[in-house]
Protein backbone atom coordinates (compact mmCIF):
# COMPACT_ATOMS: atom_id res chain seq x y z
CA UNK A 1 0.00 0.00 0.00
CA UNK A 2 1.05 3.56 -0.71
CA UNK A 3 -0.62 6.92 -0.29
CA UNK A 4 -1.35 9.55 -2.91
CA UNK A 5 -2.87 13.00 -2.91
CA UNK A 6 -5.86 13.76 -5.11
CA UNK A 7 -6.71 17.37 -5.87
CA UNK A 8 -10.43 17.28 -6.65
CA UNK A 9 -12.59 20.18 -7.77
CA UNK A 10 -15.50 20.79 -5.40
CA UNK A 11 -18.29 23.25 -6.03
CA UNK A 12 -21.58 23.96 -7.76
CA UNK A 13 -22.58 25.81 -10.93
CA UNK A 14 -19.01 26.78 -11.73
CA UNK A 15 -18.28 28.24 -8.30
CA UNK A 16 -15.84 26.32 -6.14
CA UNK A 17 -12.23 25.35 -5.56
CA UNK A 18 -9.87 22.39 -5.50
CA UNK A 19 -9.60 20.37 -2.30
CA UNK A 20 -6.84 17.92 -1.44
CA UNK A 21 -7.56 14.38 -0.25
CA UNK A 22 -4.94 11.83 0.77
CA UNK A 23 -5.84 8.18 0.43
CA UNK A 24 -4.25 4.77 0.15
CA UNK A 25 -3.75 3.33 -3.31
CA UNK A 26 -2.86 -0.19 -4.37
CA UNK A 27 -1.83 -2.05 -7.48
CA UNK A 28 -4.44 -2.17 -10.24
CA UNK A 29 -6.46 0.81 -9.06
CA UNK A 30 -7.89 3.31 -11.52
CA UNK A 31 -8.76 6.95 -10.85
CA UNK A 32 -12.43 6.11 -10.34
CA UNK A 33 -11.46 3.63 -7.61
CA UNK A 34 -9.63 6.37 -5.75
CA UNK A 35 -12.54 8.79 -6.16
CA UNK A 36 -14.97 6.18 -4.78
CA UNK A 37 -12.64 5.50 -1.87
CA UNK A 38 -12.43 9.20 -1.05
CA UNK A 39 -16.21 9.47 -1.41
CA UNK A 40 -16.75 6.56 1.01
CA UNK A 41 -14.19 7.56 3.62
CA UNK A 42 -13.76 11.33 3.51
CA UNK A 43 -16.30 13.11 1.32
CA UNK A 44 -19.69 11.41 1.33
CA UNK A 45 -21.25 14.32 -0.57
CA UNK A 46 -18.76 14.21 -3.47
CA UNK A 47 -20.77 14.14 -6.70
CA UNK A 48 -19.42 11.94 -9.49
CA UNK A 49 -21.18 10.34 -12.45
CA UNK A 50 -20.36 6.74 -13.35
CA UNK A 51 -22.08 3.55 -14.40
CA UNK A 52 -20.34 0.55 -15.97
CA UNK A 53 -16.75 1.01 -14.77
CA UNK A 54 -15.70 -0.86 -17.91
CA UNK A 55 -15.06 1.96 -20.39
CA UNK A 56 -18.30 1.35 -22.30
CA UNK A 57 -20.87 3.80 -20.92
CA UNK A 58 -18.93 7.06 -21.18
CA UNK A 59 -20.35 8.35 -17.88
CA UNK A 60 -17.19 8.99 -15.88
CA UNK A 61 -15.59 11.56 -18.18
CA UNK A 62 -13.38 14.07 -16.38
CA UNK A 63 -10.09 15.88 -16.76
CA UNK A 64 -7.22 14.11 -15.04
CA UNK A 65 -4.04 16.17 -14.82
CA UNK A 66 -5.47 18.42 -17.52
CA UNK A 67 -6.27 15.64 -20.00
CA UNK A 68 -9.84 14.58 -20.84
CA UNK A 69 -10.12 10.91 -19.84
CA UNK A 70 -12.46 8.20 -18.63
CA UNK A 71 -11.68 7.84 -14.93
CA UNK A 72 -12.46 4.12 -15.03
CA UNK A 73 -9.86 3.54 -17.73
CA UNK A 74 -7.07 5.70 -16.29
CA UNK A 75 -4.73 3.56 -14.21
CA UNK A 76 -2.97 5.16 -11.27
CA UNK A 77 0.18 3.30 -12.28
CA UNK A 78 0.29 5.48 -15.40
CA UNK A 79 0.24 8.72 -13.40
CA UNK A 80 3.05 10.46 -11.49
CA UNK A 81 1.77 9.82 -7.96
CA UNK A 82 4.66 11.72 -6.37
CA UNK A 83 2.62 14.78 -7.32
CA UNK A 84 -1.07 15.48 -6.54
CA UNK A 85 -3.44 13.98 -9.12
CA UNK A 86 -5.75 16.76 -10.29
CA UNK A 87 -9.32 15.75 -11.10
CA UNK A 88 -11.84 18.26 -12.43
CA UNK A 89 -15.04 18.23 -14.49
CA UNK A 90 -14.91 18.57 -18.26
CA UNK A 91 -14.75 22.24 -19.27
CA UNK A 92 -16.97 22.36 -22.34
CA UNK A 93 -20.27 21.85 -20.51
CA UNK A 94 -21.88 23.69 -17.57
CA UNK A 95 -20.91 22.58 -14.08
CA UNK A 96 -23.66 21.01 -11.98
CA UNK A 97 -21.77 19.91 -8.90
CA UNK A 98 -18.24 18.71 -8.21
CA UNK A 99 -17.27 16.36 -11.09
CA UNK A 100 -20.74 16.30 -12.68
CA UNK A 101 -21.57 18.46 -15.70
CA UNK A 102 -24.75 19.09 -17.68
CA UNK A 103 -24.27 17.37 -21.05
CA UNK A 104 -27.92 17.66 -22.14
CA UNK A 105 -26.92 20.02 -25.00
CA UNK A 106 -25.51 17.00 -26.81
CA UNK A 107 -28.83 15.20 -26.81
CA UNK A 108 -30.64 18.26 -28.11
CA UNK A 109 -28.15 18.46 -30.97
CA UNK A 110 -28.67 14.80 -31.84
CA UNK A 111 -32.42 15.36 -32.21
CA UNK A 112 -31.76 17.99 -34.90
CA UNK A 113 -29.93 15.53 -37.19
CA UNK A 114 -32.03 13.84 -39.86
CA UNK A 115 -32.44 10.17 -38.93
CA UNK A 116 -31.49 7.18 -41.01
CA UNK A 117 -33.68 7.19 -44.14
CA UNK A 118 -33.23 3.99 -46.19
CA UNK A 119 -33.92 3.68 -49.89
CA UNK A 120 -36.57 1.18 -51.02
CA UNK A 121 -35.50 -2.49 -51.12
CA UNK A 122 -33.73 -3.36 -54.36
CA UNK A 123 -34.24 -7.13 -54.36
CA UNK A 124 -37.38 -9.14 -55.18
CA UNK A 125 -37.41 -10.60 -51.67
CA UNK A 126 -37.72 -7.14 -50.10
CA UNK A 127 -34.10 -6.89 -48.95
CA UNK A 128 -31.11 -4.74 -49.93
CA UNK A 129 -27.81 -5.54 -51.59
CA UNK A 130 -24.69 -3.84 -50.27
CA UNK A 131 -20.95 -4.16 -50.76
CA UNK A 132 -19.11 -5.45 -47.70
CA UNK A 133 -16.59 -2.60 -47.86
CA UNK A 134 -19.44 -0.08 -47.64
CA UNK A 135 -20.81 -1.81 -44.57
CA UNK A 136 -17.42 -1.94 -42.88
CA UNK A 137 -16.74 1.72 -43.53
CA UNK A 138 -19.36 2.91 -41.03
CA UNK A 139 -18.75 0.28 -38.35
CA UNK A 140 -15.90 2.31 -36.83
CA UNK A 141 -18.26 5.19 -36.07
CA UNK A 142 -20.69 2.91 -34.26
CA UNK A 143 -18.11 2.25 -31.54
CA UNK A 144 -18.77 5.69 -30.04
CA UNK A 145 -19.83 5.47 -26.37
CA UNK A 146 -20.83 9.16 -26.17
CA UNK A 147 -18.36 10.03 -23.43
CA UNK A 148 -18.10 13.47 -25.08
CA UNK A 149 -14.35 13.70 -24.45
CA UNK A 150 -13.94 14.76 -28.08
CA UNK A 151 -16.48 17.53 -27.48
CA UNK A 152 -14.57 18.62 -24.38
CA UNK A 153 -11.19 18.89 -26.08
CA UNK A 154 -12.50 20.63 -29.22
CA UNK A 155 -11.33 24.25 -29.06
CA UNK A 156 -14.35 25.48 -31.05
CA UNK A 157 -16.59 24.44 -28.16
CA UNK A 158 -14.14 24.61 -25.26
CA UNK A 159 -12.50 27.97 -25.92
CA UNK A 160 -14.83 29.75 -28.34
CA UNK A 161 -18.18 28.44 -27.03
CA UNK A 162 -19.74 28.04 -30.49
CA UNK A 163 -22.41 25.68 -29.22
CA UNK A 164 -25.15 27.37 -31.25
CA UNK A 165 -23.15 27.19 -34.48
CA UNK A 166 -21.11 23.99 -34.23
CA UNK A 167 -22.20 20.46 -33.37
CA UNK A 168 -18.74 19.14 -32.54
CA UNK A 169 -16.73 16.02 -33.45
CA UNK A 170 -19.04 13.53 -31.72
CA UNK A 171 -21.92 14.51 -33.99
CA UNK A 172 -19.83 14.83 -37.13
CA UNK A 173 -19.00 11.19 -36.43
CA UNK A 174 -22.70 10.42 -36.07
CA UNK A 175 -23.50 12.27 -39.31
CA UNK A 176 -20.68 10.42 -41.10
CA UNK A 177 -22.17 7.09 -40.02
CA UNK A 178 -25.43 8.14 -41.66
CA UNK A 179 -24.05 9.90 -44.74
CA UNK A 180 -21.71 7.03 -45.60
CA UNK A 181 -24.28 4.31 -45.04
CA UNK A 182 -24.95 2.62 -48.40
CA UNK A 183 -28.73 2.64 -47.86
CA UNK A 184 -29.27 6.15 -46.50
CA UNK A 185 -30.93 8.72 -48.78
CA UNK A 186 -31.24 11.81 -46.55
CA UNK A 187 -29.24 14.90 -47.52
CA UNK A 188 -27.42 16.55 -44.61
CA UNK A 189 -24.79 18.48 -46.56
CA UNK A 190 -26.60 21.88 -46.39
CA UNK A 191 -26.78 21.60 -42.60
CA UNK A 192 -23.11 20.61 -42.40
CA UNK A 193 -22.20 23.79 -44.22
CA UNK A 194 -24.34 26.26 -42.26
CA UNK A 195 -26.29 25.11 -39.20
CA UNK A 196 -23.68 22.62 -38.01
CA UNK A 197 -20.61 24.72 -38.80
CA UNK A 198 -18.20 22.09 -40.07
CA UNK A 199 -16.07 24.89 -41.52
CA UNK A 200 -15.01 25.88 -38.00
CA UNK A 201 -13.04 22.64 -37.62
CA UNK A 202 -9.39 23.19 -38.51
CA UNK A 203 -8.52 19.46 -38.26
CA UNK A 204 -6.08 19.64 -35.35
CA UNK A 205 -6.96 15.98 -34.57
CA UNK A 206 -7.28 16.67 -30.85
CA UNK A 207 -10.60 14.80 -30.86
CA UNK A 208 -9.00 11.71 -32.35
CA UNK A 209 -6.27 11.81 -29.72
CA UNK A 210 -8.63 11.59 -26.74
CA UNK A 211 -11.15 9.07 -28.13
CA UNK A 212 -11.13 6.04 -25.79
CA UNK A 213 -12.54 3.84 -28.57
CA UNK A 214 -9.76 4.73 -30.99
CA UNK A 215 -12.11 6.19 -33.62
CA UNK A 216 -10.16 8.12 -36.25
CA UNK A 217 -12.62 11.01 -36.04
CA UNK A 218 -10.75 13.61 -38.06
CA UNK A 219 -9.45 11.56 -40.97
CA UNK A 220 -12.34 9.14 -41.40
CA UNK A 221 -15.35 11.28 -40.48
CA UNK A 222 -14.72 15.03 -40.47
CA UNK A 223 -12.46 15.37 -43.52
CA UNK A 224 -14.75 13.28 -45.80
CA UNK A 225 -17.72 15.41 -44.67
CA UNK A 226 -15.75 18.59 -45.38
CA UNK A 227 -15.01 17.21 -48.85
CA UNK A 228 -18.71 16.73 -49.49
CA UNK A 229 -19.40 20.34 -48.59
CA UNK A 230 -16.55 21.60 -50.77
CA UNK A 231 -17.60 19.41 -53.72
CA UNK A 232 -21.14 20.72 -53.63
CA UNK A 233 -20.66 24.39 -52.84
CA UNK A 234 -17.14 25.36 -53.85
CA UNK A 235 -16.24 23.22 -56.87
CA UNK A 236 -16.26 25.75 -59.77
CA UNK A 237 -17.53 23.29 -62.38
CA UNK A 238 -20.41 22.13 -60.21
CA UNK A 239 -21.28 25.72 -59.40
CA UNK A 240 -21.40 26.49 -63.13
CA UNK A 241 -23.65 23.49 -63.76
CA UNK A 242 -26.04 24.66 -61.05
CA UNK A 243 -26.14 28.15 -62.57
CA UNK A 244 -26.94 26.72 -66.02
CA UNK A 245 -29.69 24.52 -64.61
CA UNK A 246 -31.32 27.56 -63.03
N, C-alpha and C positions, 0 to 999 in steps of 0.2 A: 504493500500500500504506500501511496505517496499523496501529498496534498498539492492542490493547485488553487489559484485565485481566479475567479470568474467575475468579470466586470459587466454587470447586466444592467441594461437600461430599464428604469422603473418610472412610470408616469402614465398620464392619461391625456388624450387629445393633443398630443404633441408637446405637452408641458411636463417636464420631469428631469431626471438626472441619472447618471450611472451610479450604481451601488456595488461595492465589492463584497463577494462571498467566498470564503475559503472552505473547501470540502475535500474529502478523500477521493482519490481516483485510483482505478485499478486497470489491469490489462484488459483490452477489448472494449472499453467504454467508448461511447460516442458522446458528442456534445449534448444531445437530448437526454442521455442518461444522467449527466451531471446536473442539467437543469431540473430534472425530476427529483434528483436527490436533494438539491437545494430547496426546491418547492416543498418537499416532505419534511425536511429537518429545520429549515431556517426561515422560509418565506412562504407560508401557506397560501397567501393571497397573490402569489406571482401568476400572472396570466400568460399562458402559452398555448398555442394551437398545435395539435398533433392528432394523428389517427392510427396509421398502420405501423409506423416505426420500421418500415421495410423499403422505403424509398419509392413507393408506388402511389401514394395518395397526394403528395405535394403540399400537405398541410403545414409542415414544420419549417417553412422557409424563413430564413433570418439572415442577418449579416454577421458573420463570424470573422473577427479580425479584419473587418472592412470588405470581406468578399461575400457576395450572395451565395448561400449554400443551403442544402437540406441539413438540418441539425442531426437527423437520424442517420445520415450517411457520412458525417464528418467525424473521423476517428480522432480521439485525443492524442493518440500516438503520432499523428501527422502534424500536430501543432507544437509550437515552442512553449512548453508549460513552465519554463523558468520565468516567463513573463505572464501578466494577467491575460486571460482569454476574454476578449471583448465580444459581447453578444448584444445585438440591437435589432429592432424591427426593420423590415425592408423600408427603403426611403421613398419609393415611388407612390405609395398609397397612404391614405390618412391613418394616423395612429388612433387606435381605440383604447388600448391599455397595455402597458408593458411591452411584450413581444408580439402582441396581436394587432393586425392592421385590417382596415376595411377594404377588401378586394372586390366589392360588389360591382364596381365600375366595369370590370372585365366581363361579367355576365350580362350586363346591359349591352356592351359592345357586341357580344356574340349573337344576341337576338337580332341585331341589325343586319347581319350577314345572310344573304339569300341561302336557303337550305339546299341540300342535294336535290337536284331535279333531273331524274333519269330520262333518257330518250326512250321511245317505244321499243318493245322487244323486236329483235331483228331475225328471230328464228321461228319456224313454224310451230315449235312447241312452246312458244311464249317466253323463251329465255333470250339471253344476250350472248354475243360472242366477243371476247376480248383477247388481246395479246397478253401473254404472261408478263412481258417487260413493262407494259402499261400498268398492270395490277401492282407489280412490285415497286413501281416508282413512288406510289403514294403511301406505301406501308410504313416508311420511315416516319412520316408525319403523324401517324396514328399512335406512335409511342408516347406522345406528349401526355404528361400527368397533370398539367395545369398547376405547376408550382409557382408560376409567374416570376421565376428568377430572371428570365430573359427580359420581362417587362421592367423589372427593378433596375437592371444594369443598363438599360437603353437610355442614352443621354437625352433623347428627344422627350421622353417622359420624365426621367429623373431630374434633369437639370433645367429643361425648358418648359416642362409642364404643359405639353401640347395634347392633353387628353381629349380635347374636343375636336382635334384635327388629325389625330394619328392613332391608329389602333394598336400599334406595337407588334413586335416580332412573334408573340404567341399567336396572334390572330392572322398575321400574314402566313404563318405555317398552316393554320386552319383553312384559310382561303386557298392556299396552294393544294391542299389535299382535295379540295372540291374542284378547283379549276383544272387540275391535271388528271382527274378521274376520267377514264375513258367513256363513261356513260353520262356524265353530267352535261346539261345543256344550258344552264343559267349563265348569264353574262355579268361578271362582276368587275370588269376592267374599268368602266367609268367611275365606279366608287373607289377603286384603288387609286385612280389618278387624283380625285378631288376629296371626297368625303373621308377617305381613309388615309390620305396623306403619305403614300409610299415614297414620294419624292423627298421627304424629310430624311429618310434613311441614307446615311453615307457609308454603308457597308463596312463598318469598323470591325465586325465579327465578334463584338463583345458578347452578344447574345449566344452565339455558338459556343463560346468559351465556357459559359456557366451552365449550359444545359446538362442536367444530371442524366438524361437519357441518351446523350451523345448525338442529338439530331443536328445535322449540318444546316442550321436555319438559314444562314446568309447565302451560301452557295446554291443550295438545293431548293429553297423556297423563295426567298426575297429577290434574288437576282433574276430568276426566271419570270417572276411577276413583274418586275421592273421592265424586263424586255418586252413583255406583252403590252405594257402601257406605251413604251417607246415605239414599238412597231405600229400600233394603231394611231397614235396621235402625233408622232414626230417624224415618221418616215416620209420623206418628201414625195416619193412616188405614190404612196397610198393617200397622202393628203391631196395630191392632184387628181387621183381617181375619184375621191369623194367629191371634190369640187365639180368635176365633169358630170357625175351622176346627179348632182343637184340641178 
